[in-house]
Amino acid sequence: MQIKWIEDFLTLTDARAFSRAAERRNVSQPTFSRHIQALEDWLGVELIDRRAQGVHLTAAGRIFRGFAADILRRTYDMRTVLRGQSPGNVDTVRFSVAHTLSLTFFPRWLGQLKEALGNVVARVGAVNVPEGASALIEGATDLLIAYHHPQLPMLLDPVRFPYIALATDRMLPLSAPRADGRPRYRLPGRAEAVVPFLAYSSGTYLGHVVEMILLGANERCHFDRSFDTHMSEALKAMVLEGHGLGWLPESCVGRELAEGRLVEAGPAQWTCPLEVRLHRAADNSNPMVDKIWALLNTPRGTA
């Protein structure tokens, strides 16, 4: 059996016609039909009911369609994983980056890294912090970039998994402005005028940071939790559209603050400093990881 036969079959089930499917697969219709026939011969069943008008799957065809999609997904995943383990390119580094940092901090930081070291082939996965820590422990990633606060530490042995502080950030309470430039929603709100609260989903690192801020404040907030998401970009879009108040990293909203499209919605007691840290496994043998580590541990580095 050939993988392309399965790809042809799934294309046919979507196109619902041999001619359209053949065109999508960039082969002649006779060639395409032979592939489907070869697949049926290999399986030992008919997949297409050729007695009906148009393309209709047999009972076996309907069952096989689910298996076919799963076979392809697993095959593509396998190839991706195996290529990622290939030693052919010694400059390849596997990064696990916290979701928000993958969109804000990481692209610029990687550009600085490439300027200093030349080509660095980066395989990047956007992760939540626990996933990233697990990947580092299991050896599934070379470098982890994540936020850190001393009250919300990752439980990584600093001897086995050392870190370098790359940057600092702040969590800010933000609101869209009113016409006079003041925040449309402001902390702590009032019992008679509760603030619509745009929150992070339970279990997210930034969600824990916000809860820490709220528990440490000396005032009670009057909130109506009206939205939650695990993505800071989705939360930012909601704040920009005036749906409520939410906390975002300053690095995520620098342009919007400068342009006045977002304003801080409370004084300093409602903010929180964060550190951006780079972690590695001490026994990681990737030569490019060693180069990055050495560069960042010198005063002339890009940290």
Salt bridges, closest charged atoms under 4 A:
GLU7 OE1 - ARG25 NH2 3.09
ASP8 OD1 - ARG25 NE 2.45
ASP8 OD2 - HIS35 ND1 2.66
ASP14 OD2 - ARG24 NH1 2.54
GLU40 OE1 - ARG50 NH2 2.85
ASP49 OD1 - ARG51 NE 3.29
ASP70 OD1 - ARG73 NH2 3.93
ASP70 OD2 - ARG74 NE 2.93
ASP142 OD1 - ARG94 NH2 3.04
ASP180 OD2 - ARG178 NH2 3.29
ASP180 OD2 - ARG182 NE 2.88
GLU192 OE2 - ARG190 NE 2.99
GLU233 OE1 - LYS236 NZ 3.73
GLU250 OE1 - ARG170 NE 3.02
GLU256 OE2 - LYS236 NZ 3.26
GLU256 OE2 - ARG261 NH2 3.81
GLU259 OE1 - ARG261 NE 2.87
GLU264 OE2 - ARG170 NH2 3.97
GLU275 OE1 - ARG277 NE 2.58
ASP290 OD1 - ARG280 NH2 3.05
